[in-house]
């Protein structure tokens, strides 16, 4: 499986590049950091819908990977206030 960084490690508010999941496919979204991921780290997984982005999942220190099985366009959203000064990013594996 190929790994692709979709959100560079950082400590500020940021949104990943688009994660496009075609029908019949799946993608694993995961956190990464050169340091220990802080307990306060939470990144939302959002689905782009006609009425706006909807939160459909979260990545955390204790749930650092999530499988996406439904087709759609998704993003990972980092809130810098949750990073405790530790640079954390996100990648996909498909």
C-alpha positions in Angstrom: 0.0 0.0 0.0 1.2 3.5 -0.8 1.5 6.2 1.9 0.8 9.8 1.0 1.2 12.8 3.3 -2.0 14.9 3.2 -1.3 17.3 6.0 2.3 18.2 6.9 3.3 18.0 10.5 2.6 21.3 12.3 1.1 23.0 15.3 -1.3 25.5 13.7 -4.8 25.3 12.3 -4.8 23.6 8.9 -6.9 21.5 6.5 -5.4 18.6 4.6 -5.5 18.2 0.8 -8.6 16.3 -0.4 -9.0 12.6 0.3 -11.1 11.2 -2.6 -12.5 7.8 -2.0 -14.0 6.2 -5.1 -16.9 3.7 -4.9 -15.6 0.2 -4.1 -12.3 1.5 -2.6 -11.2 2.3 0.9 -8.5 4.5 2.5 -6.8 4.4 5.9 -6.2 7.9 7.4 -3.6 8.1 10.2 -1.7 10.6 12.4 2.1 10.9 12.4 4.7 12.9 14.4 8.4 12.7 15.1 7.6 13.1 18.8 4.9 11.4 21.0 1.5 12.5 19.9 0.0 14.6 22.7 -3.0 13.4 24.6 -4.8 16.6 23.7 -4.4 16.0 19.9 -7.7 15.7 18.1 -8.1 16.0 14.3 -11.6 15.9 12.7 -12.3 13.9 9.6 -14.9 15.8 7.6 -17.0 14.8 4.6 -17.6 17.4 1.9 -21.4 17.6 1.3 -23.6 19.9 -0.7 -24.6 21.7 2.5 -21.0 22.0 3.8 -18.4 19.9 5.6 -19.8 17.4 8.1 -17.6 15.8 10.8 -17.7 12.0 10.4 -14.8 10.9 12.6 -11.8 11.9 14.6 -8.1 11.0 14.9 -6.6 11.0 18.4 -3.6 9.8 20.3 -5.5 6.6 21.2 -7.3 6.3 17.8 -4.6 7.4 15.4 -6.0 5.5 12.4 -9.4 5.4 10.8 -10.6 3.4 7.8 -12.9 5.2 5.3 -15.1 2.8 3.3 -17.8 5.1 1.9 -17.2 7.0 -1.4 -16.8 10.8 -1.1 -14.4 13.6 -0.7 -12.9 14.0 2.8 -10.5 16.3 4.6 -8.6 16.2 7.9 -8.8 19.4 10.0 -6.2 20.2 12.6 -7.0 22.7 15.4 -3.6 24.2 16.5 -4.9 24.7 20.1 -5.0 20.9 20.5 -1.4 20.2 19.6 0.4 21.2 22.9 3.3 22.5 20.8 3.9 19.1 19.2 4.0 19.0 15.4 1.5 16.4 14.2 0.4 15.6 10.6 -1.8 13.2 8.7 -1.3 10.7 5.9 -3.3 8.2 3.9 -2.6 4.7 2.9 -4.5 3.2 0.0 
